[in-house]
Amino acid sequence: MSNKTLYKIVFMSQGQVYEIYARSVAHGALFGFVEVEKLVFGERSSVVVDPSEEKIKSEFEHVKRTYLPMHSIIRIDEVDKQGKSKISKLEGGNVAQFPVPVYTPGGTSGKS
């Protein structure tokens, strides 16, 4: 087995589903966020350019590390080989996720 661990991270952002690959995933220093760093994108080995992969590559072009809110993550998988990074529309019509806090301050449930 290779000593270079690779993770596939699937998350939601602004009505779209992102699928990215990274070498490092951790709970990080920011409470409620997952830290993703050392992003990996496919190398251009041919003349054909995939516009969907180029879009996500340009969005994360100068990013060394990103922090994703825990509630936006769909799944994180440890994988053997890299697939294609992509952005796709969230299935299900016009329903969007309402941003809610994962943890409430003070540990109360909001009841008086």
Secondary structure by P-SEA (a helix, b strand, c coil): cccbbbbbbbbccccbbbbbbbccccccccccbbbbcbbbbbccccccccaaaaaaaaaaccccbbbbcccccccccccccccccccccccccccccccccccccccccccc
